[in-house]
Amino acid sequence: MRGLSVENYTQNILQLSKHSPAELENPMAIFRQYIAPLLAVLIFLLALVAVSARIFLPGDLAAPAPVSEMSPMGEQAQVFLNTIRV
């Protein structure tokens, strides 16, 4: 019979605080606890690097893309769309 000593109480608390073997064998639990947070952090870091890369680009490449009039191909497509509308 086990007594109610401090050592037994401490061991019981430590055993309860650990993950159960069934929980560690569950692939979904492993994915939720380890893999999903890691993927979220990696995606965030990749986005941060991609956005920050503009600092290191040459001046002419770091500028925004030019906005111009519709290209001739775009005008041809517009004429084509106007002719086929019913």
GIJOCOR-V340814 format. One line per field, one symbol per residue. ss: DSSP state (@ for helix, = for strand, . for the rest). A space follows every 50 residues. Layout:
ss=???
This chain:
ss=.....@@@@@@@@@@@@...@@@@@.@@@@@@@@@@@@@@@@@@@@@@@@ @@@@@@..@@@@.........@@@@@@@@@@@@@..
